[in-house]
Amino acid sequence: MSSVALSRSIALGIDVRTQMQAGASLEKALDIVCRGCNPEEKAAAQSVTYTATRHCMAAEFLLRKLASRSPSEPVKALLLVVLSLLIEEPEKSYAIVNEAVCLAKSHKQTLSASGFINACLRRFGRERETLLKLAYKDKAVRLNAPMWWINKMSKTLGEQTAQTMLELQRRRPPMILRANRRKTTNEQWCREVAEQGIDATPIGADGILLSSPMPVDRLPGFRSGIVSVQDAGAQLAAQILAPKNGERILDACAAPGGKTAHLLELADVEVTALEKDPIRAKRINDNLSRLGLNAQNVVTTDAGQTDAWWDGKPFDSVLLDAPCTASGIVRRHPDIVFSRRPEDINALALQQKNLLDALWPLVKVGGKLLYVVCSVFEEEGSQQIKSFLDRHADAEQLEIYPGLPASLTLVPTENMERQDSPLPAVHDGFFYALLVKHS
């Protein structure tokens, strides 16, 4: 990355973080700030913003130690973003500091504080080890999450597993692809791109782990629909549902369409994909078009309001990837831990309950419903399913894979030496439960 690009990406990152401070989600803030940007600029802004969010509590702590006076908001915003970059990329500290100071001098709001900014950043460089050691004595700072979130994780998963998961979520996530079985296999794609100098490893049935992330428009075969970006844990949904030719399947909360597409790649099925957000619904159609899959029934509607869209004909299978806290995918959405509140867990659990109850009548006798959340909290997972089975005498939980719990909770992992196939070695956090309907 050139010095100009670095300066530009820092400036964009500051603007995105400012939007987030005003209440926008990270994804929404990126869209607002990068509306007129080219793809490379947006990717650079995203990288800086994710880094700033993953280290925001440490940066706040450091700024309090480095500054004897409270800086103005524009100066503070710049320092917090740059300190985060210095935490994650110490080997680039010289370029980062130089560009930060140049950036400060180029804006009226920060020009007079450029010397102060330079002094703070240079001091951090000299005292880095001592200051970070002091910062990380605070558990919330070390794990970059509010204490209520950390305590909830510890209660749910146990102290050690929770700590391992939270530490993993402070790192950059791996880039994982899904091979389109109608056009290739994960092993074949990896062999072909190796000739182009791309290091990739097959994981799971269709997954591909890239050793280094790269822009999607540079991925061989992405534009022609040979591969898609999708976490290996999310790829399990279509594999567990195991679609068969001729089946009618409902994907109840479908955007952006990864699971819908995967189902269509695995079998000749008819999929009804629902999404209540029109913008996100369009992304389903865009993804299906890129992959060269047959046009499907994509409906912009609330899945729970079945009277508004269901034709009365039961489905062979229903995939319910329900709204949730997203506690299992924080490394991909690091703002989650700061946007959630303790009461959100029960509120989302109620929404999940209502969706389950609304969609269960749509499953034919002998048909299946796969319940999925990208969360590790029990209220959204095992407790949700236990309560559902208590309410529905015609429902039975099926074993997902031989030898694994029927209620499958996946904790994020990057253990390539793990041998617990059929689960992939690298994945985010999910909960899966497979239900069958009896007469």
Summary of the structure (lengths in Angstrom):
residues: 439
radius of gyration: 23.2
end to end distance: 61.9
largest distance: 75.3
contacts: 1460
relative contact order: 0.09
helix: 51%
strand: 15%
